[in-house]
Amino acid sequence: MAKYVLTKPHFIENRYIEAGTSYETDDPPSLGMEGVDDEGKRKCKDRDEKRAASIEQAVAGGKMSKIVAENLSPKPEPAPEPDEEEESPRAGRRPTRR
């Protein structure tokens, strides 16, 4: 199994998993995962190369503009630092209508 750290929150197997959490899986990594061990890093590199080739092919075929392709390129996101502030009791609740 490859080891990853989540750079974005994920909903995996009916569970919400916070960003910054370590995760192990045999499945291909999503864009919000970065490899920790050699296998994870290799799978992430393969994912990025396949995605870049797919975007390049779409631009060359006229199915996508170069500007759109540049905005689709993944930008590295570091894992967030843990929040040291206490959450308010209203955190995550919907706003009330008045």
N, CA, C and O atoms as a MOPAC input file, in Angstrom:
PM7 MOZYME 1SCF
protein

 N      0.83600 1    -1.18600 1     0.00000 1
 C      0.00000 1     0.00000 1     0.00000 1
 C      0.87400 1     1.24100 1     0.00000 1
 O      1.90700 1     1.29700 1     0.66700 1
 N      0.44200 1     2.22400 1    -0.75600 1
 C      1.16200 1     3.48800 1    -0.81500 1
 C      0.67500 1     4.41500 1     0.29900 1
 O     -0.49600 1     4.38600 1     0.67500 1
 N      1.57900 1     5.23000 1     0.81600 1
 C      1.23700 1     6.16600 1     1.88600 1
 C      1.20300 1     7.57900 1     1.32000 1
 O      2.07200 1     7.98100 1     0.54700 1
 N      0.16700 1     8.32800 1     1.72800 1
 C     -0.03100 1     9.69700 1     1.25900 1
 C     -0.35200 1    10.60700 1     2.43400 1
 O     -0.73000 1    10.14800 1     3.51100 1
 N     -0.19300 1    11.90400 1     2.20500 1
 C     -0.70800 1    12.90200 1     3.13600 1
 C     -1.72600 1    13.71000 1     2.33100 1
 O     -1.46600 1    14.07800 1     1.18500 1
 N     -2.87400 1    13.98100 1     2.92900 1
 C     -3.93000 1    14.71300 1     2.24000 1
 C     -3.63900 1    16.20400 1     2.30000 1
 O     -3.41300 1    16.75300 1     3.37900 1
 N     -3.64300 1    16.86000 1     1.14600 1
 C     -3.42100 1    18.30600 1     1.10000 1
 C     -4.73400 1    19.07400 1     1.11300 1
 O     -4.75100 1    20.29100 1     1.29600 1
 N     -5.83400 1    18.35100 1     0.91800 1
 C     -7.17800 1    18.92500 1     0.96400 1
 C     -8.05800 1    17.96500 1     1.75000 1
 O     -7.74100 1    16.77800 1     1.83000 1
 N     -9.14800 1    18.44000 1     2.32900 1
 C    -10.06900 1    17.50600 1     2.98600 1
 C    -10.65600 1    16.53500 1     1.95400 1
 O    -10.88200 1    16.90600 1     0.80300 1
 N    -10.89400 1    15.31700 1     2.36800 1
 C    -11.43900 1    14.28200 1     1.49000 1
 C    -12.62500 1    13.60000 1     2.16100 1
 O    -12.74100 1    13.56900 1     3.38600 1
 N    -13.49300 1    13.06000 1     1.32600 1
 C    -14.58200 1    12.21600 1     1.79200 1
 C    -14.31000 1    10.84500 1     1.20000 1
 O    -14.58600 1    10.61200 1     0.02300 1
 N    -13.76600 1     9.92600 1     2.01100 1
 C    -13.34100 1     8.61200 1     1.54100 1
 C    -14.05300 1     7.54500 1     2.36000 1
 O    -14.06600 1     7.59400 1     3.59000 1
 N    -14.64400 1     6.58100 1     1.66000 1
 C    -15.32500 1     5.45500 1     2.30000 1
 C    -16.31200 1     5.92300 1     3.37600 1
 O    -16.31800 1     5.41200 1     4.49600 1
 N    -17.13300 1     6.89200 1     3.01800 1
 C    -18.15600 1     7.44800 1     3.90600 1
 C    -17.58800 1     8.10700 1     5.16200 1
 O    -18.26800 1     8.18600 1     6.18500 1
 N    -16.36800 1     8.57000 1     5.08500 1
 C    -15.74300 1     9.26900 1     6.21200 1
 C    -15.15400 1    10.58100 1     5.71900 1
 O    -14.57100 1    10.64200 1     4.63700 1
 N    -15.30800 1    11.62200 1     6.51300 1
 C    -14.67800 1    12.91300 1     6.22100 1
 C    -13.29600 1    12.89000 1     6.85400 1
 O    -13.16400 1    12.62900 1     8.05000 1
 N    -12.26100 1    13.16100 1     6.05400 1
 C    -10.89100 1    13.12800 1     6.54600 1
 C    -10.27200 1    14.50300 1     6.33900 1
 O    -10.27200 1    15.02900 1     5.22600 1
 N     -9.75200 1    15.07700 1     7.40100 1
 C     -9.16800 1    16.42300 1     7.37600 1
 C     -7.88300 1    16.45700 1     6.55400 1
 O     -7.20300 1    15.44100 1     6.40500 1
 N     -7.55800 1    17.63300 1     6.02200 1
 C     -6.28600 1    17.85400 1     5.34200 1
 C     -5.16300 1    17.70200 1     6.36000 1
 O     -5.32300 1    18.05000 1     7.53000 1
 N     -4.03200 1    17.18300 1     5.90800 1
 C     -2.89500 1    16.97100 1     6.79400 1
 C     -2.85700 1    15.58200 1     7.39600 1
 O     -1.90300 1    15.23700 1     8.09300 1
 N     -3.89000 1    14.77000 1     7.13700 1
 C     -3.97400 1    13.41900 1     7.67600 1
 C     -3.20500 1    12.45400 1     6.77600 1
 O     -3.24400 1    12.58600 1     5.55300 1
 N     -2.51300 1    11.49200 1     7.36700 1
 C     -1.85000 1    10.43700 1     6.59900 1
 C     -2.90200 1     9.41900 1     6.18000 1
 O     -3.85600 1     9.15400 1     6.91200 1
 N     -2.71300 1     8.84800 1     4.98300 1
 C     -3.69200 1     7.89700 1     4.46500 1
 C     -2.95700 1     6.84600 1     3.64400 1
 O     -2.04500 1     7.18000 1     2.88900 1
 N     -3.34100 1     5.58400 1     3.78300 1
 C     -2.75900 1     4.47000 1     3.03700 1
 C     -3.81200 1     3.85200 1     2.14200 1
 O     -4.93500 1     3.59800 1     2.57900 1
 N     -3.45100 1     3.60500 1     0.87600 1
 C     -4.38900 1     2.98400 1    -0.05800 1
 C     -3.63600 1     2.36900 1    -1.23500 1
 O     -2.50500 1     2.75100 1    -1.53300 1
 N     -4.27900 1     1.41800 1    -1.89200 1
 C     -3.75200 1     0.86000 1    -3.13500 1
 C     -4.35700 1     1.56800 1    -4.34200 1
 O     -3.90000 1     1.37800 1    -5.47000 1
 N     -5.37500 1     2.37700 1    -4.11000 1
 C     -6.04300 1     3.09400 1    -5.19600 1
 C     -5.14000 1     4.20200 1    -5.73200 1
 O     -4.23100 1     4.65300 1    -5.03600 1
 N     -5.38900 1     4.64500 1    -6.97800 1
 C     -4.62400 1     5.76500 1    -7.51500 1
 C     -4.88000 1     7.03200 1    -6.68600 1
 O     -5.99300 1     7.23600 1    -6.20100 1
 N     -3.87000 1     7.87200 1    -6.52300 1
 C     -4.03300 1     9.07400 1    -5.71000 1
 C     -4.85500 1    10.14600 1    -6.41600 1
 O     -4.80600 1    10.27900 1    -7.63900 1
 N     -5.60800 1    10.90500 1    -5.63100 1
 C     -6.33000 1    12.04300 1    -6.18900 1
 C     -5.37700 1    13.23600 1    -6.24500 1
 O     -4.24100 1    13.14800 1    -5.77900 1
 N     -5.83800 1    14.34100 1    -6.81100 1
 C     -4.98200 1    15.53400 1    -6.88500 1
 C     -4.71800 1    16.13000 1    -5.51100 1
 O     -3.77400 1    16.90200 1    -5.34700 1
 N     -5.52300 1    15.78900 1    -4.53600 1
 C     -5.34500 1    16.31200 1    -3.18800 1
 C     -4.50700 1    15.41400 1    -2.30500 1
 O     -4.56100 1    15.52600 1    -1.08000 1
 N     -3.73100 1    14.52200 1    -2.90600 1
 C     -2.86300 1    13.61800 1    -2.14200 1
 C     -1.42400 1    13.77500 1    -2.61900 1
 O     -1.16800 1    13.92300 1    -3.81400 1
 N     -0.48800 1    13.74000 1    -1.67200 1
 C      0.93300 1    13.75700 1    -2.00500 1
 C      1.58100 1    12.54000 1    -1.37600 1
 O      1.30900 1    12.20900 1    -0.22100 1
 N      2.44600 1    11.87000 1    -2.14400 1
 C      3.09300 1    10.65500 1    -1.68300 1
 C      4.06900 1    10.90300 1    -0.55400 1
 O      4.76800 1    11.91600 1    -0.53100 1
 N      4.11000 1     9.96800 1     0.38300 1
 C      5.03700 1    10.05100 1     1.50500 1
 C      6.17300 1     9.05200 1     1.30800 1
 O      7.34100 1     9.40200 1     1.47500 1
 N      5.84100 1     7.81700 1     0.95700 1
 C      6.86300 1     6.80100 1     0.72900 1
 C      7.20300 1     6.74200 1    -0.76300 1
 O      6.61500 1     7.46700 1    -1.56600 1
 N      8.15400 1     5.87600 1    -1.12900 1
 C      8.60100 1     5.78700 1    -2.52800 1
 C      7.46100 1     5.41500 1    -3.47200 1
 O      7.32300 1     6.00500 1    -4.54400 1
 N      6.64500 1     4.44000 1    -3.07800 1
 C      5.53300 1     4.01700 1    -3.93400 1
 C      4.52200 1     5.14100 1    -4.12400 1
 O      4.03800 1     5.35600 1    -5.23500 1
 N      4.20200 1     5.85200 1    -3.05900 1
 C      3.26100 1     6.97100 1    -3.13700 1
 C      3.78700 1     8.09600 1    -4.02300 1
 O      3.04200 1     8.66900 1    -4.81800 1
 N      5.06300 1     8.40600 1    -3.88200 1
 C      5.67300 1     9.45900 1    -4.71600 1
 C      5.66700 1     9.05700 1    -6.18500 1
 O      5.42500 1     9.88600 1    -7.06300 1
 N      5.94000 1     7.75400 1    -6.45200 1
 C      5.94200 1     7.27800 1    -7.83300 1
 C      4.54700 1     7.37100 1    -8.44100 1
 O      4.38400 1     7.80900 1    -9.58000 1
 N      3.53500 1     6.95300 1    -7.66500 1
 C      2.16100 1     7.00800 1    -8.16900 1
 C      1.72200 1     8.45600 1    -8.40600 1
 O      1.01500 1     8.73000 1    -9.37600 1
 N      2.12300 1     9.36900 1    -7.54800 1
 C      1.77300 1    10.78400 1    -7.73900 1
 C      2.46100 1    11.35000 1    -8.98400 1
 O      1.86700 1    12.12900 1    -9.73000 1
 N      3.71800 1    10.95100 1    -9.20100 1
 C      4.44100 1    11.40700 1   -10.38400 1
 C      3.76500 1    10.88700 1   -11.65600 1
 O      3.59800 1    11.62800 1   -12.62400 1
 N      3.37700 1     9.60000 1   -11.64400 1
 C      2.65900 1     9.01700 1   -12.79100 1
 C      1.34100 1     9.74700 1   -13.04100 1
 O      0.99800 1    10.04600 1   -14.18500 1
 N      0.60600 1    10.03200 1   -11.96400 1
 C     -0.66800 1    10.75500 1   -12.06700 1
 C     -0.45600 1    12.11600 1   -12.72900 1
 O     -1.20600 1    12.49900 1   -13.62700 1
 N      0.56400 1    12.84200 1   -12.28300 1
 C      0.82000 1    14.18100 1   -12.81900 1
 C      1.24800 1    14.12900 1   -14.28100 1
 O      0.84100 1    14.97600 1   -15.07600 1
 N      2.07700 1    13.13200 1   -14.64500 1
 C      2.52300 1    13.00700 1   -16.03100 1
 C      1.35900 1    12.65600 1   -16.96400 1
 O      1.25100 1    13.21300 1   -18.05600 1
 N      0.49100 1    11.73700 1   -16.53900 1
 C     -0.66900 1    11.36000 1   -17.35800 1
 C     -1.62100 1    12.53800 1   -17.52900 1
 O     -2.16800 1    12.75500 1   -18.61000 1
 N     -1.81300 1    13.29000 1   -16.46000 1
 C     -2.71800 1    14.44200 1   -16.52400 1
 C     -2.15600 1    15.51500 1   -17.45000 1
 O     -2.89400 1    16.10200 1   -18.24100 1
 N     -0.84500 1    15.77400 1   -17.35300 1
 C     -0.21000 1    16.77400 1   -18.21700 1
 C     -0.29100 1    16.35800 1   -19.68500 1
 O     -0.54700 1    17.19600 1   -20.55000 1
 N     -0.07500 1    15.07100 1   -19.97300 1
 C     -0.16400 1    14.57400 1   -21.35100 1
 C     -1.58400 1    14.70200 1   -21.87800 1
 O     -1.78700 1    15.05800 1   -23.03800 1
 N     -2.56900 1    14.41200 1   -21.03200 1
 C     -3.96400 1    14.51800 1   -21.43700 1
 C     -4.34200 1    15.96700 1   -21.75200 1
 O     -5.02600 1    16.23000 1   -22.74100 1
 N     -3.90300 1    16.88900 1   -20.92600 1
 C     -4.18300 1    18.31000 1   -21.15300 1
 C     -3.48300 1    18.79500 1   -22.41300 1
 O     -4.06200 1    19.53300 1   -23.21100 1
 N     -2.22400 1    18.37500 1   -22.59000 1
 C     -1.47000 1    18.77500 1   -23.77700 1
 C     -2.14800 1    18.26800 1   -25.04800 1
 O     -2.21100 1    18.98000 1   -26.05000 1
 N     -2.64900 1    17.04800 1   -25.00400 1
 C     -3.34000 1    16.47300 1   -26.15700 1
 C     -4.63700 1    17.23200 1   -26.44800 1
 O     -4.98100 1    17.44300 1   -27.61100 1
 N     -5.35100 1    17.64000 1   -25.41400 1
 C     -6.59600 1    18.38900 1   -25.60300 1
 C     -6.31600 1    19.75600 1   -26.21700 1
 O     -7.08000 1    20.22100 1   -27.06300 1
 N     -5.23700 1    20.40200 1   -25.80400 1
 C     -4.87300 1    21.71000 1   -26.36900 1
 C     -4.45900 1    21.54100 1   -27.83400 1
 O     -4.88000 1    22.31600 1   -28.69200 1
 N     -3.63500 1    20.52900 1   -28.12000 1
 C     -3.17500 1    20.28900 1   -29.49200 1
 C     -4.34300 1    19.93700 1   -30.41600 1
 O     -4.32700 1    20.29300 1   -31.59400 1
 N     -5.33900 1    19.25200 1   -29.89700 1
 C     -6.49300 1    18.86600 1   -30.71000 1
 C     -7.54400 1    19.95100 1   -30.82600 1
 O     -8.54100 1    19.77200 1   -31.52500 1
 N     -7.34000 1    21.07000 1   -30.15600 1
 C     -8.28500 1    22.17800 1   -30.22500 1
 C     -9.50600 1    22.00300 1   -29.33500 1
 O    -10.47200 1    22.75600 1   -29.46300 1
 N     -9.48200 1    21.03100 1   -28.44300 1
 C    -10.62500 1    20.80500 1   -27.56000 1
 C    -10.57200 1    21.69800 1   -26.32300 1
 O    -11.55800 1    21.82900 1   -25.59800 1
 N     -9.40800 1    22.31200 1   -26.09000 1
 C     -9.24700 1    23.14900 1   -24.91300 1
 C     -8.27600 1    24.28000 1   -25.26400 1
 O     -7.29100 1    24.07400 1   -25.97200 1
 N     -8.57300 1    25.47000 1   -24.75600 1
 C     -7.66400 1    26.58200 1   -25.02200 1
 C     -6.45700 1    26.49600 1   -24.09700 1
 O     -6.50400 1    25.83900 1   -23.05700 1
 N     -5.38300 1    27.16100 1   -24.48300 1
 C     -4.16000 1    27.14100 1   -23.68700 1
 C     -4.37700 1    27.81600 1   -22.33300 1
 O     -3.80100 1    27.40100 1   -21.32700 1
 N     -5.21000 1    28.85700 1   -22.31400 1
 C     -5.48700 1    29.57100 1   -21.05900 1
 C     -6.21700 1    28.65600 1   -20.07600 1
 O     -5.87800 1    28.61800 1   -18.89300 1
 N     -7.20700 1    27.92800 1   -20.55800 1
 C     -7.93100 1    26.99600 1   -19.69200 1
 C     -6.97300 1    25.92300 1   -19.20000 1
 O     -7.01100 1    25.55600 1   -18.02600 1
 N     -6.12000 1    25.41700 1   -20.07400 1
 C     -5.16800 1    24.37000 1   -19.69100 1
 C     -4.22500 1    24.85400 1   -18.59900 1
 O     -3.90200 1    24.09700 1   -17.68400 1
 N     -3.78100 1    26.09900 1   -18.68100 1
 C     -2.88500 1    26.63500 1   -17.65000 1
 C     -3.59100 1    26.71900 1   -16.30100 1
 O     -2.96800 1    26.51400 1   -15.26000 1
 N     -4.87900 1    27.01700 1   -16.31600 1
 C     -5.62600 1    27.09600 1   -15.06300 1
 C     -5.95300 1    25.72500 1   -14.49200 1
 O     -6.26700 1    25.61400 1   -13.30700 1
 N     -5.88600 1    24.67500 1   -15.31200 1
 C     -6.14200 1    23.31700 1   -14.83800 1
 C     -4.90900 1    22.66300 1   -14.23600 1
 O     -5.01700 1    21.65900 1   -13.53100 1
 N     -3.74000 1    23.22800 1   -14.50900 1
 C     -2.51600 1    22.63400 1   -13.98600 1
 C     -2.52600 1    22.67000 1   -12.46900 1
 O     -2.78500 1    23.71600 1   -11.87400 1
 N     -2.24400 1    21.53200 1   -11.83700 1
 C     -2.28400 1    21.51400 1   -10.36600 1
 C     -1.18500 1    22.38400 1    -9.78400 1
 O     -0.04300 1    22.36900 1   -10.24200 1
 N     -1.55000 1    23.12400 1    -8.78400 1
 C     -0.59500 1    23.96000 1    -8.08600 1
 C     -0.33300 1    23.31100 1    -6.73500 1
 O     -1.27400 1    22.97300 1    -6.01800 1
 N      0.92800 1    23.13400 1    -6.38400 1
 C      1.20900 1    22.44900 1    -5.12500 1
 C      0.62000 1    23.19600 1    -3.93600 1
 O      0.76200 1    24.41300 1    -3.81100 1
 N     -0.03100 1    22.45700 1    -3.08500 1
 C     -0.61500 1    23.03400 1    -1.87800 1
 C     -0.02600 1    22.32800 1    -0.67600 1
 O     -0.17400 1    21.11400 1    -0.53700 1
 N      0.64100 1    23.06900 1     0.19600 1
 C      1.16700 1    22.40700 1     1.39400 1
 C      0.02900 1    21.99800 1     2.31600 1
 O     -1.04100 1    22.60600 1     2.30900 1
 N      0.26900 1    20.97800 1     3.09600 1
 C     -0.73700 1    20.54800 1     4.07300 1
 C     -0.93600 1    21.66300 1     5.09300 1
 O      0.04500 1    22.25200 1     5.54700 1
 N     -2.17300 1    21.96700 1     5.46400 1
 C     -2.42000 1    23.06500 1     6.39200 1
 C     -1.92200 1    22.75100 1     7.79800 1
 O     -1.87400 1    21.59700 1     8.22300 1
 N     -1.55700 1    23.80700 1     8.49600 1
 C     -1.14300 1    23.66800 1     9.88700 1
 C     -2.38800 1    23.44600 1    10.73800 1
 O     -3.45000 1    23.98200 1    10.42000 1
 N     -2.27900 1    22.67300 1    11.80400 1
 C     -3.45000 1    22.47900 1    12.66600 1
 C     -3.87900 1    23.80000 1    13.29000 1
 O     -3.04900 1    24.61700 1    13.68700 1
 N     -5.17700 1    23.98900 1    13.36600 1
 C     -5.73900 1    25.20900 1    13.92900 1
 C     -5.68300 1    25.12100 1    15.44700 1
 O     -6.19600 1    24.17000 1    16.03600 1
 N     -5.06200 1    26.11100 1    16.08000 1
 C     -4.91700 1    26.07000 1    17.53100 1
 C     -6.06900 1    26.75100 1    18.24900 1
 O     -6.21500 1    26.61100 1    19.46400 1
 N     -6.88500 1    27.48500 1    17.51000 1
 C     -8.02500 1    28.14700 1    18.13500 1
 C     -9.14900 1    27.13600 1    18.34000 1
 O     -9.30600 1    26.19700 1    17.55900 1
 N     -9.91400 1    27.33900 1    19.38400 1
 C    -11.06700 1    26.47600 1    19.59800 1
 C    -12.15100 1    26.84400 1    18.60200 1
 O    -12.32300 1    28.01100 1    18.24900 1
 N    -12.87300 1    25.83500 1    18.16000 1
 C    -13.96200 1    26.10400 1    17.23300 1
 C    -15.13600 1    26.70300 1    17.98800 1
 O    -15.40300 1    26.36100 1    19.14000 1
 N    -15.82500 1    27.60100 1    17.31000 1
 C    -17.01200 1    28.17700 1    17.93000 1
 C    -18.13400 1    27.15000 1    17.89400 1
 O    -18.10100 1    26.24100 1    17.06500 1
 N    -19.11400 1    27.26900 1    18.76000 1
 C    -20.20300 1    26.28900 1    18.74100 1
 C    -21.02100 1    26.33700 1    17.45700 1
 O    -21.76500 1    25.39900 1    17.17000 1
 N    -20.90000 1    27.41300 1    16.67900 1
 C    -21.66100 1    27.53300 1    15.43800 1
 C    -20.84100 1    27.10300 1    14.22800 1
 O    -21.33000 1    27.18300 1    13.10100 1
 N    -19.61200 1    26.65200 1    14.43100 1
 C    -18.76200 1    26.26100 1    13.30700 1
 C    -19.41700 1    25.11800 1    12.54000 1
 O    -19.86300 1    24.13700 1    13.13600 1
 N    -19.47500 1    25.24900 1    11.21800 1
 C    -20.02300 1    24.20800 1    10.36800 1
 C    -21.53100 1    24.20500 1    10.26600 1
 O    -22.09400 1    23.35800 1     9.57400 1
 N    -22.20200 1    25.12800 1    10.93400 1
 C    -23.65500 1    25.17400 1    10.86600 1
 C    -24.09900 1    26.14500 1     9.77300 1
 O    -23.39700 1    27.09800 1     9.43700 1
 N    -25.24800 1    25.88200 1     9.24900 1
 C    -25.78900 1    26.77600 1     8.21500 1
 C    -26.23400 1    28.09300 1     8.83400 1
 O    -26.67500 1    28.12900 1     9.98300 1
 N    -26.11600 1    29.18700 1     8.06000 1
 C    -26.60800 1    30.46200 1     8.57900 1
 C    -28.13500 1    30.43500 1     8.67600 1
 O    -28.81200 1    29.79200 1     7.87300 1
 N    -28.64500 1    31.12300 1     9.64200 1
 C    -30.10900 1    31.17900 1     9.79500 1
 C    -30.66500 1    32.34300 1     9.00200 1
 O    -30.02200 1    33.38500 1     8.87400 1
 N    -31.85500 1    32.16200 1     8.47600 1
 C    -32.49900 1    33.23500 1     7.73000 1
 C    -33.28600 1    34.10100 1     8.69600 1
 O    -33.84000 1    33.62600 1     9.68700 1
 N    -33.31700 1    35.35500 1     8.38400 1
 C    -34.09600 1    36.28400 1     9.22900 1
 C    -35.18000 1    36.91400 1     8.42900 1
 O    -35.94500 1    37.72400 1     8.95400 1

